[in-house]
Amino acid sequence: MSGTRACVRVPVLTAEEAAAKIPSGAIVAITGAGGGITEPTTLIEALANRFKNTKKPDNLTLLHTTGLGNRADRGMSPLAIKGMNKRVIGGHWGQSPRLADLAEANEIEAYCIPQGVICQLLRAAAAGQPGILTHVGLGTYIDPRMAGGKLNERTKEDLVTIMEIGGKEWLFYPVIKPTVAFLRGTTADTNGYISMEEEIAYLDGMAMAQATHNAGGQVFVQVKRLVKAGTLHPRSIKIPGFLVDGLIICPEQTQLYDTPINRFFSGDYVAEIEETATLPLDERKVIARRALMQVSPGDIGNIGVGISDGIASVAEEEGVSEDFVLTVETGPVGGITAKGIFFGASVNTKAVVDMPSQFDFYGGGGLDICFLSFAEVDAEGNVNVSRFNNKIQGVGGFTDISSSSKKLVFNGTLTAGGLKTKVEEGKIKIIQEGRFKKFVPKVEEISFSAKEAIKRGLQVHYITERAVFRLTAFGLELVEIAPGMSPERDIFPNMAFRPSVSPNLQEMDSRFFTEIPMGIKEEWRVARKT
């Protein structure tokens, strides 16, 4: 057969030419994740420069699903220009704090909608659906009975409503139809067919392209190279050419910010365990070890950014990483993720799926367990990660994941701000206490609702370096304490409320506090057999 992939040749544009096509009032959807993962950096910078030079386009709505950036001036931060944007809808804000600064100053309308909800809304928009119904966000700041996802006083329009179906409450999120999409791939052919062989994750590029195209908008894709039409393998194509309105060729495009291509991250090579980082013995490793003990062989889990990201490394060290599967919301399945701003860049993955599909699995209750970090926990068991010290951070996939997992493990230190510890000989010693209590009477903002978790029958634990708590219908209960620690001396004075104490209070396993591996592989082998 001939002509099976024949299409119209897609124009090759400079980033400046693409930016010049963006009209004022456009809804601009931008893909990408922290540290430069699949981020169309050149397009973002060109749009920012056009406004700086011409004051056009203005009155924009920016839409981004994940947290883009380096927690400073990259990602979405270049677009944080006064007068440029009317509204910003983001899944996470902390990676691009310049936009958060504008929201805090009441300079823009600002919403934080969960990451999974936004990428599923894009797919719903592509399909011509009015929106999505979900339990994600009930009882949190996204619930319209609280803030409705609004981040400041300037933001008035309700984007979330409550509906009751079959005697159950649901949140309805209406679709958002982008009129412009900025995407990134690795290679494009001259007909606009896009492959992503060097990209770390596919994210929501396909859904964003379809939603924009079907709304009559313009789709611009930044790629590293251009090849002859028809020379890319059809199974490598992640975005078909009929969705693409312009190609921007950037030979200098990097996989992550300022880094060479790492073929372990793109899944071409598998790293030996010796090449993966072993965590030093400190409070983070203690928490990761205790969290790992919540896993049952065969579990499917999610791992979140922050202190929880060391769990996969501990599992590798213990030789049990093949006994369960950890996923990351951006799409990786299995493997070990990078830390910090590069979270989501994983080595030794077993698969990479698109982000909307990952959240479909999460939302339907597919996760046996999730490991998430906390900024604040209150007496009821609510968790805050989205706003603290009156600074906007956002939730990312936190609320989607914590709304649906069967077992939830929240991880963090008991105090913050200068905490110093020493771990040795089966114990942990507090050298310097943190200045801030993370267990507070009432969280600044509810990112996870303890009340909803109790209703849904979820198992919830909160793990610190010196104590473990569980959620009950009456709030937090202390269930474990580190060897040598006293509740009255080391725990309660460093909390702003007093939890109940289990009548069966246990001592944390001394193996968590030793240099050598815990040696749990045989225990897991026996557990699998039984």
N, C-alpha and C positions, 0 to 999 in steps of 0.2 A: 504494500500500500504506500502511496505517496501523499504528502501533504497532511498527515495526521496531526502534526504539531505546527503546521503553518499558521502564522498569525501576523498581525501588523508589526512592523519594526518599531520598537519603542525608542523615543528620542533620548539621547544622552545629553544631559544638562550639567552645567556647573552647579555647585551648591547655591551660588548667588542667583543663578537663573531660576532655580526651583523656588527659592525664597521670594523672588519677585512675583511669582504666580499666586502667592497666598493673599487672599482678599481680607480686608478688615472685617471683623465680625465672625471669622472662621472658627470652627471647633477643630483644634489641631490635636490629634491623637499621636502620642510618641511612645514607641516601644523601647525596651531596654531594662537593665537591672544594674544593681550596684557594682561599682568597680569597672564599668565600661562593658558589661556583658551585653552583646547584641545592641549596643547603643549607637544611634546614628549621629555621632558627635558633630560631624562636619555640617550636617543640615541644621542642627540646633544652633551652632555658632553663626551660620550664615543668616538665619532668621533674626537672631539677636543683633547682628551687625547691621542688617537692613533697617531695623527700627531705630537703632542709634543714629544712623545716617539720615533717615528720611522721615522718622516718626510714623512710619507705616510698616506693616499693618497694625492697627490698634483694635481695641475692643474684642480681643481674642478670648476664647475659652480653651484652656490647656487641659488635656486629659492624659493621665499616665497611670498605669496599673500598679507598677512596682516602685520601689525606691531607687531612683537613678542617682548616681553621683558618688562623691568621695567624702561626704560630710563637710564639704567646703565649697569650692567655686565651680565644680564640674557637674555633669548631669543636667538637671533642669535649672540649676542656679544661673547660668548665663541668661535665661529668659526672665529673670526676676528684675524687670525694669519698670519703673513707675510709668504709668500711662499706657503700657503695652497691653495689659491683660485685664479683662473685666472679671473673669472667673477662672479658678483652677480647681479641678476635681482630681484628687490623687489618692492612691492606695497607701502611700507612705511619703512622708515629708522630710524626715530627718537626714536622708542622704543628700538632699539639696536644700540646705538651711536658708539660703537667700530667699527662696520662695516662702518659706515659713516665716521669715522676718516680715515680709510684706503682709502676710495674713495676720500676724500678731499686731502689726501697726494699723490694721483695718484698711489697708490700701486696696485690697481685692476681695471679692467674694471667694470663700474657701470652704471646700468640703473634703472630708476624709471618708471614703467608702472602702470597705474591705476589698483587698486585692482580688480574691476569687470572684466576688460579686461583679467587679468591673469587667474582668475578662469574660465572664459568662454573659454580661450585658452586651458586650461587643458581638458575641456570637448570636444573641437573641436579636440584636439590631440587624445583623446580616440576614437572618431568617425572616425578617418582617414581623417579629413578635412584639407585643407592647412592652414587655419587661419580664422580670422573673419574680417568682414567689419563693421565699426561702425563710428558714428559721434563723439564718445567720444575722447576728446583730441584736436579736431580742434581749432586752434587759441591759444593753450596753449604751454607750453614748450615741450610738447610731439609731437607737430606738427613738421614734418621734416624740415619745413621752419624756424623753431626756433632751438631747440636743439635735437629734435627727441628722447627725453627721456634720453639722455646721460647726465651723471653727472660730467664728468671730461674730460681732454684733452686726456687721455690714451684710452678712449673709442671711437672707430672708426666705427665699423660695424653698418650699418643702420638696425634697427629692425622695423621701421615704414615707410610706404610709402603712398603717396596720390594716390587715384584712383578716376576717375569720372565716375559715372553711372547715366544715365537719367538726365544729366545736373546738378547733385549734386556732391559735393565733399565728399569723405569718406576717412577714414584712414584704411589701411590694416595692420593688425598685423599677422605675420606668427606664426604657432604653435611652441611650444617648447616641445620636447619630453623628459621627465625625464627618466633617467636610474636607479634611486634609489628614493624611497619615504620613508620618516619617518612620520608615522601617530600615532594617539593615540585614543584608545577607553577605555571603562570601563571594560568589560568582554569579554573574548574569549572562545569559546569551542575548543576542541582539534583538530577540523577540520578547525580552523581559522576563524570561523564566529564571527563577532565583533558586540557587542551591545554598546550603549553609554548612559546608563541610568543616570550616574552621571555627564556627560559632559554638559556644559552650551550651547554649540552650536555645530552643525555638521560641519560647515565650508565647505571646499572643499575636504574633505577626500575621498569621493566616486569618484569624478572626478579625483583626483590625483592618486588614486589606479588604476583606469581603464586606465588612460593615460600611467602610468608607465608599467603596465602589458602588454598592447598592443604594447608597444615599446620594449618588450623583457627584461624589467628591473626587479628589485627586490623590493618588497614591504615589509617593516618591520613595525610592529604595536606594540607599547607599550601599555600594559593594566594593570589593577590593579589585576585581578584574572583570573584563568583558571578553566573551568568547563567541565564536560563530554559532548562529542559530542551529539547534538540533544536536550540538555536540555534548550537551550534558545528559547524563543518564536520566531517563524519565523518573526512576524511583528516587533520585536524589533531589528532585524539585520539591521545595517547600511552599513556594508561592508561584502560581501560574502567571504567565505573562499577560493574560487578558485583564488582570487586575491592576496592572502597573501602568502609570502614566509618565514616569520619567525615571531614568537611571542616573545616579551620581557616582562616578568612578573615583575611588580614593585609594591609590596604590599603597599609600602609607598607613592604611587602616590597621589598627592593632586589635588583637583579640581581647585584651584588657587594657586599662590605662597604662601607657608607657612601658609595655612589656612585649617581648618577642612572642611569636606563636609557640604555645606549649601543646604538643601533640598528645600529652597525657590528658589535658583538659578537653581536647576535642575527641577523645576516645580512640585515637589511632594506636596508642600504646597502653600497656598495663604496667603499672609501677610495682616493683618488688616491695614487700612490707618494710624492708630496711630503709627504703627511700622515703617512706612516709614519716612524718614527724611524730615522735613519741613525746607525750606531754610531760613537762617537768612535774615533780611531786609538789603540788601546792594546793590551795583551797579549790581551784578550778578542777583539778584532777580528782580530788576527793568527791566533789559534787558529781562529776561525770561518772565515777565508779558507782556511787550509790544509785544514781539514776539508771545505770545499766541493769542493776539488780531488779528493776521493775519490769524488765522485759521477760517474756516467755518465749522459748524456742518456737519459731514459726510465725512470730508476730510480724505485722506490717506496720511500720511507724513513720512518723515525720520528725525531722529535726529542724529546730529553728536557730536563728542567728543569735550570737551572744555566747553566754557561758555554756549553753547547751551544745554548742558545735563541737565540743571535744569528745562526745560520746562515741562517735564512730571510730575515732583514734583509739580509745580505750578498748573497744570491741576488737579491733585489729590486734592490739597488743595481747589481748587475752585469747586470741585464736577462735573467737565465736562470731566473727562478722558474717560468716556464711550461714549462720543459724537463724538469722532474721533479716529483714529488709528495711533499710531506712530510705526515705524519699525526701526530696526538697521540693517546695511548692513551685519553683520555677520550672521543674520538669525532670531533673535527674532522679534515677532510681538506683539505689545502691551506691557504694563507693564512699569516699571520704571527701568532705567539702573543705574548701579553703576558709580561712577565718576573716573576720573584720569586713572591710568594704568589699572584699572579693567573695564573700559568702555566696554559695551557689555554683561556684567554679569547682567542679568535683573531678577527682581522678578515680579510675577503676569502677566507673558506672556500669551497670548491667543494661541500662536502657535510658533513653531520653524521650519523654513524651511532651506534647504541647501543653502549655499551662492550663487552658480551659479544661482539658481532659483530666489533668491532675486534680483540679478542684472538683470536678464531677465525682471522682472517686472519694475525695475527702468528704464532700457534702452529703453523699449517700451513706456515710457511716462505715466506709471501708477501712479506716485506720483502727488498728487495735490499740495503739498507743501514740502519744505525741510528747515531744520534749521541747518545752518553750521556756524562755527566760522571763523574769519578772523585774519590774522597776519598783513597784509598790504592791503590797498585799494588805488588806484590811481585816478587821475582826470577823467580818462575815465570810471572808474567803474570796472576795472580789480581787481581781488583778488589774493593774494599770500598767500599760506600756506606751500609751498613745500621747499622753501629755503629763509632764511633771516639771516642777519648778516653773510652772506657767510657760513652758516651752513646748511647741508642737512637735511631735515626733511622727504620729500616725501608727496604724496597726499592721500594714502589709497584709500577710495572710494569717496573722495571729488569731483574729476573731473567727474567720472561716474554719480554721483548724480546731480551735478550742471549743467551737460549738458542736463538733460532730464526733470527735475521737471517743472511743469507749473508755480509755484510761488516759488521764492527763497528768503529766509530771512537769511542774513549774520549778525552775532552777534559778538560784541566785544566792549571793552571800547575805548573811543576816543584817549586816550594816554596810554602808558604802562611804566613800570619801576618805581615803587614807588607810583602809584596813590592811594590816600586815600580819601574816601568820607564818608559823614554822611547823612543818609536818615531819614527824620522825618517830620511830619506835612505837608505832601503833597509836599515836595520839596527835592532836593538833593543838598548838599553843597560840594564843592571841598575843602578838607582840605589840600591836597598836590597834586600838579599836577604831572603827570607822566613825566619822563625824555625824553621819546621817542614819537615822533608823528607817529601814525599808518596810517594816511591819508597822502600819499606821492605823489610827482609829477609823479613818475613812479615806479611801483613795481619791485622788484629785479628779480622776475620770475613770469610768468603768470600761475596760476593754474586754474583760471576761466576767460574765455574770455568774456568781455562785448560786444564786437562786434558780436560774435556768438549768444549771448543771444538776442541782438536786432534783428538779422536776424530771429531767431526762435520765436520771439514775446513773450518772457518770461517776467513775472513780477518780478522785483528785488528790494528788500529793504535792507538797511544797518542800523541796529539798534544799538545805543550806549546808555549809561546811561543818556545822556543829549540832544541827537539830533537823528533824524531819517532822512535818505536820501533815495531817490529813483533813479533808473537808467533811464536816458532819452537818446535819440539819441545824445544829446550834452554833455553827462557826468552826474555827480552827481548833484542832486538838493536837497536842504534842504527843508523838508516838515513839520517837527515838531521840537519843542524845549521844553525842560523841563520847568516847572513853575519857574519863577524867574531868568531864564537864559537869557543872551543877546548874540546874534550871534557875535557882534563885540567884546565883552569882553571875552566870555567863549568858543566860538566855533572856529571862524576863526583864532585867534592867535595860536591855538593848532592844526592847520592843515597846511600842507606845500603847499596847494593850496586853492583857494577860489572857492567854488561851487556856482552855481546859487541858487537863493532863490525863492521858490514858491510864486506867488502872493497871494496864499491862505494859507500862513504859519499858522500852527495850534499849539496850546499848547498841550503837552502830558498830558494825563489823570492823574489828581492828585491822583487817586486811586493806581497808580503804586508805589507811594511813601509813603504809609501808612502801619502800622503794621497789620491791620485787613485785611482779605481776600477782594478781589475786589467785590465779590457778583455778578458774571456774569452768574450764573446758570440760572436765570430766563430769562435773555437776550438771552441766547442760546436756551432755550426752545421755546421762541417766534420765534426765527430765524428758528428753525427746522419746525415749523408749517407753516411758510410762504415760 
